[in-house]
Amino acid sequence: DAGVTQSPTHLIKTRGQQVTLRCSPKSGHDTVSWYQQALGQGPQFIFQYYEEEERQRGNFPDRFSGHQFPNYSSELNVNALLLGDSALYLCASSLRSLGAYGYTFGSGTRLTVV
Amino acid sequence: SQQGEEDPQALSIQEGENATMNCSYKTSINNLQWYRQNSGRGLVHLILIRSNEREKHSGRLRVTLDTSKKSSSLLITASRAADTASYFCATDLLTGANSKLTFGKGITLSVRP
């Protein structure tokens, strides 16, 4: 039973560029949440997707957007990259009916903006 | 903003000793969870304690929750070098569909062989 799969594992982008990160949830899960973890900090909630709609959003600018597909996989898009966007981006999947009781995290995508 | 604050920020112990990590939070919660992270990679769920529970055990882990003091502690007994990692507490404020986790800044645990 595959867990949460994130791609790519590492990424280097130039300031001002756009980036797309991908997440495949654990089998049976229907909800995907994205977190940003800066170096030395705890993960910060970006947004959550369920039934292909953004259901909750943290304190992140509109440059951060997402999408969920019918197969429950998800993408995180960041436009106009800033140096401060350099971080580990974590995807967590869950079953909506269980809420936060059944979170499974992926290994993350390390984004470096230069 | 971060709901939880872990204490201490860093902890270094000898293999075989016990490690105690604390977490304080600010608002009422539905549940509190502890996660481990190795070398800046993915988070591994360790244990969850509900707001109406006071203590839970899982193998070498013991977690306590004091809702009156808005604090939790994680005890790792008989530590091993493999326990070296960062540990985070995360609070869940709401139930069901509106659940989301709010993490603290983490504790770096080093277990010396």
Contacts between the chains, C-beta under 8 A, distances in Angstrom:
chain1	res1	chain2	res2	distance
A	4	B	42	7.8
A	33	B	100	6.5
A	33	B	101	7.9
A	35	B	103	7.8
A	37	B	40	7.9
A	39	B	40	7.7
A	40	B	105	7.6
A	41	B	105	5.8
A	41	B	106	7.7
A	42	B	2	5.8
A	42	B	4	7.7
A	42	B	88	5.4
A	42	B	90	8.0
A	42	B	103	3.5
A	42	B	104	5.2
A	42	B	105	4.9
A	42	B	106	5.3
A	43	B	43	7.2
A	43	B	88	7.5
A	43	B	101	7.8
A	43	B	103	4.8
A	44	B	2	7.7
A	44	B	103	7.5
A	45	B	100	5.3
A	45	B	101	7.0
A	45	B	102	6.8
A	48	B	100	6.1
A	50	B	97	7.5
A	55	B	97	7.4
A	56	B	98	6.9
A	56	B	100	5.7
A	58	B	100	7.9
A	59	B	1	7.5
A	88	B	40	5.9
A	90	B	42	6.7
A	90	B	43	6.6
A	92	B	43	7.8
A	92	B	101	7.7
A	94	B	99	7.8
A	96	B	96	7.6
A	96	B	97	5.5
A	97	B	96	7.0
A	97	B	97	7.9
A	99	B	30	7.8
A	99	B	92	7.0
A	99	B	94	7.7
A	99	B	95	5.9
A	99	B	96	4.7
A	99	B	97	6.9
A	99	B	98	7.7
A	99	B	99	3.4
A	100	B	30	7.7
A	100	B	31	6.8
A	100	B	33	7.2
A	100	B	92	4.1
A	100	B	99	3.9
A	100	B	100	6.9
A	100	B	101	5.6
A	101	B	31	7.3
A	101	B	48	6.5
A	101	B	99	7.9
A	103	B	33	7.7
A	103	B	45	6.4
A	103	B	101	6.7
A	104	B	45	7.4
A	105	B	35	7.7
A	105	B	42	4.8
A	105	B	43	4.2
A	105	B	44	7.5
A	105	B	45	7.6
A	106	B	42	5.6
A	107	B	41	5.2
A	107	B	42	3.9
A	108	B	40	7.8
A	108	B	41	6.2
A	108	B	42	5.5
A	110	B	40	7.6
